[in-house]
Amino acid sequence: MDKKQQIVKKYKGKLLGVEASGKGKDYFVEDFLDEKQLLNFLVNLYDHETEFTKLGFKFLEEYYSIDYIVGLLKREEPDFPYGDPYAPKDYLYMKAKYAIDE
């Protein structure tokens, strides 16, 4: 089993994020493995429509790396975090600091 598969197994079934509005969707490993869903989740952090759990941020660090996530955001959403004075990486770490407990 390679390292990525081990990480997926470690976080399987764990709550990685939540949607605070609408249907109140919960996010799990499968959601974050789909980069389109992950990007949507990350973009919605700005409006407080989604929130990380502490485990969710750890998963992103272990599976992708925060530098990869920042690259994804810069490529797909170059204005993120939309006029906020933080750089994308700093913004993500700030959101992780206040992540909810799972």
Secondary structure as UniProt FT lines:
FT   HELIX           3..11
FT   TURN            12..13
FT   STRAND          17..19
FT   TURN            22..23
FT   STRAND          26..27
FT   HELIX           29..33
FT   HELIX           35..45
FT   TURN            46..48
FT   STRAND          50..53
FT   HELIX           54..63
FT   HELIX           66..76
FT   TURN            78..83
FT   HELIX           88..97
//
